[in-house]
């Protein structure tokens, strides 16, 4: 009787030791369904350059506000400039192409808006609800708007999204760009920035 009890206990213990289940854990992230392009107008303090307001705009009409004359630097500048954010509606980063074309300018004016404004390209990475990190995109420096024609592969902004800043030149530090001065003709200046973005 003692032997039989030992054997039954042995088999029962062995069965508990080898009881196992294998669980397969999976998750699926859908591919990006498109690209979202949004614009905003930015107003900053002209002295400290601290941002006073950042206002999204539901239009493709990027109009600089009324120019004022800076008597110290002898240039004309608006109080605002523009940001354009381009991101996949989903994971990954888009392919982006940017093309600029000068439009109208006053009679007798040699250079158009493309030579009086600049464009900068950035990679933006979300940090938390209060701020993001922005870095220059290597090989794509700030340039005159007239020279904006450029393209960007998804790897350029992997882990973040693409952002452009467009503003009137405030100095001559960028090739082919210069501020508006009293030597320019009064009147309206225009141009078009075409952004083509496809999800990857």
DAPEQUI-V796602 format. One record per residue. N is the residue number from 1. RES is the residue in one small letter. SS is DSSP state (H for helix, E for strand, C for the rest). PHI is phi in radians with two decimals (999 if undefined). Layout:
BEGIN
n: (N	N)
res: (RES	RES)
ss: (SS	SS)
phi: (PHI	PHI)
END
This chain:
BEGIN
n: (1	2	3	4	5	6	7	8	9	10	11	12	13	14	15	16	17	18	19	20	21	22	23	24	25	26	27	28	29	30	31	32	33	34	35	36	37	38	39	40	41	42	43	44	45	46	47	48	49	50	51	52	53	54	55	56	57	58	59	60	61	62	63	64	65	66	67	68	69	70	71	72	73	74	75	76	77	78	79	80	81	82	83	84	85	86	87	88	89	90	91	92	93	94	95	96	97	98	99	100	101	102	103	104	105	106	107	108	109	110	111	112	113	114	115	116	117	118	119	120	121	122	123	124	125	126	127	128	129	130	131	132	133	134	135	136	137	138	139	140	141	142	143	144	145	146	147	148	149	150	151	152	153	154	155	156	157	158	159	160	161	162	163	164	165	166	167	168	169	170	171	172	173	174	175	176	177	178	179	180	181	182	183	184	185	186	187	188	189	190	191	192	193	194	195	196	197	198	199	200)
res: (x	x	x	x	x	x	x	x	x	x	x	x	x	x	x	x	x	x	x	x	x	x	x	x	x	x	x	x	x	x	x	x	x	x	x	x	x	x	x	x	x	x	x	x	x	x	x	x	x	x	x	x	x	x	x	x	x	x	x	x	x	x	x	x	x	x	x	x	x	x	x	x	x	x	x	x	x	x	x	x	x	x	x	x	x	x	x	x	x	x	x	x	x	x	x	x	x	x	x	x	x	x	x	x	x	x	x	x	x	x	x	x	x	x	x	x	x	x	x	x	x	x	x	x	x	x	x	x	x	x	x	x	x	x	x	x	x	x	x	x	x	x	x	x	x	x	x	x	x	x	x	x	x	x	x	x	x	x	x	x	x	x	x	x	x	x	x	x	x	x	x	x	x	x	x	x	x	x	x	x	x	x	x	x	x	x	x	x	x	x	x	x	x	x	x	x	x	x	x	x)
ss: (C	H	H	H	H	H	H	H	H	H	H	H	H	H	H	H	H	C	C	C	C	C	C	C	C	C	C	C	C	C	C	C	C	C	E	E	E	E	E	E	E	E	E	E	C	C	C	C	C	C	E	E	E	E	E	E	E	C	C	C	C	C	C	C	C	C	C	E	E	E	C	C	C	C	E	E	E	C	C	E	E	E	E	E	E	E	E	E	C	C	C	C	C	C	E	E	E	E	E	E	E	E	C	C	C	C	C	C	C	C	C	C	H	H	H	C	E	E	E	E	E	E	E	E	E	E	E	E	C	C	E	E	E	E	E	E	C	C	C	C	C	C	E	E	H	H	H	C	C	E	E	E	C	H	H	H	H	C	C	C	E	E	E	E	E	E	E	E	C	C	C	C	C	C	C	C	C	C	C	E	C	C	C	C	C	C	C	C	C	C	E	E	E	E	E	E	E	E	C	C)
phi: (999	-1.09	-1.13	-1.12	-1.11	-1.10	-1.13	-1.10	-1.14	-1.10	-1.18	-1.14	-1.16	-1.09	-1.12	-1.21	-1.16	-1.80	-1.33	-2.67	-2.29	-1.92	-1.85	-1.62	-1.86	-2.38	-2.62	-2.28	-1.84	-1.22	-1.19	-1.07	-1.75	3.02	-2.26	-1.88	-2.08	-2.25	-2.05	-2.55	-1.80	-2.10	-2.04	-2.27	-1.16	-1.16	-1.66	-1.59	1.14	-1.23	-1.28	-1.54	-2.61	-2.33	-2.09	-1.04	-2.19	-1.70	-2.79	-1.76	-1.61	-1.72	-1.85	-1.19	-1.21	-0.93	-1.26	-2.19	-1.60	-1.63	-1.23	-1.29	-1.71	1.05	-2.36	-1.86	-2.45	-1.57	-1.43	-2.25	-2.50	-2.22	-2.11	-2.24	-1.73	-2.31	-2.58	-1.09	-1.55	2.53	-1.31	1.45	-2.19	-1.51	-1.40	-2.28	-2.22	-2.17	-2.34	-2.01	-2.39	-1.15	-1.93	-1.43	-2.67	-1.08	-1.03	1.51	-1.53	-1.33	-1.96	-1.67	-1.05	-1.03	-1.75	-2.05	-2.37	-2.23	-2.35	-2.22	-2.00	-2.32	-1.82	-2.00	-2.12	-1.21	-1.87	-2.76	-1.11	-1.75	-2.83	-2.16	-1.84	-2.05	-2.34	-1.13	-1.53	-0.97	1.44	-2.31	-1.28	-1.00	-2.56	-1.10	-1.01	-1.09	-1.84	-1.26	-0.97	-2.80	-2.40	-2.40	-1.41	-0.96	-1.07	-1.06	-2.13	-0.97	1.53	-2.71	-2.54	-1.68	-2.45	-2.14	-2.06	-2.17	-2.63	-1.25	-1.08	-1.97	-2.77	-1.88	-1.35	-1.84	-0.97	1.19	-2.20	-2.63	-1.20	-1.24	-2.31	-1.19	-1.39	-1.41	-1.42	-1.25	2.39	-1.71	-2.12	-2.59	-3.00	-2.19	-1.92	-1.77	-1.93	-2.00	-2.30	-2.26	-1.20	-2.17)
END
